[in-house]
Amino acid sequence: MADPVKRQYRSPARAAAAAATRARIREAAQELFVRQGFVATTMRQVAAAAGVGERTVYDAFPTKAGLFGHTLAVATVGDEQPVRVADRPEIGAARHAADPREAVTRLVGYVVDLLDRAGDLIMVSVEAAGADPDMRVAADAGSRAHHEVMRTFAAALHQRGALRAGLDPMAAADILYALCSPHMHQLLRRHRGWASERYRTWLVDAVCRELLPETVCGGT
């Protein structure tokens, strides 16, 4: 009879401590990446800002690109769960909302919250893409994922006959892709200093004007 396989014991306290350390590293990295850019930020600086040893940072994230990718992923979705934006329940609720303006409002609400959390980091990858191949990969992947979300949302509106006359779903997706982009968020929220609620209201109205019939937009 074979000996029973011993299960590896995982201490909840140790797991919680590791998660807390990872969060400190992530928060320090986000602040430095946004302030200094990807290229200028070093793992040693991240360790010092997080109050941990440099070896601890490398144990958790063997490369700077890996640290950036993890930091961006968590900022994007708001947690460490491996569920991409396209599969988040908030996006599903927006796609399935019966009223087109409510659907737009739900989508925009999620996008604005996401960009307020992660927009600055996304722009770090965009701005560094020309100088670093890892950032080019990150920026291109993010762009494709963003367009996919907008494409499936536009397709859902099209299937319900909710797009304005003459607008095909791919053109609608491209309009959403531009209006809901991190670049637009950077211009209005960061460069022009718009408050989040002002930006959210403007974006809902802009998307409705571009995508929906005037009767649905309520004259916006």
Secondary structure by P-SEA (a helix, b strand, c coil): cccccccbbbbaaaaaaaaaaaaaaaaaaaaaaaacccccccaaaaaaaacccaaaaaaacccaaaaaaaaaaaaaccccccccccccaaaaaaaacccaaaaaaaaaaaaaaaaaccaaaaaaaaaaccccaaaaaaaaaaaaaaaaaaaaaaaaaaaaccccccccaaaaaaaaaaaacaaaaaaccccccccaaaaaaaaaaaaaaacccccccccc
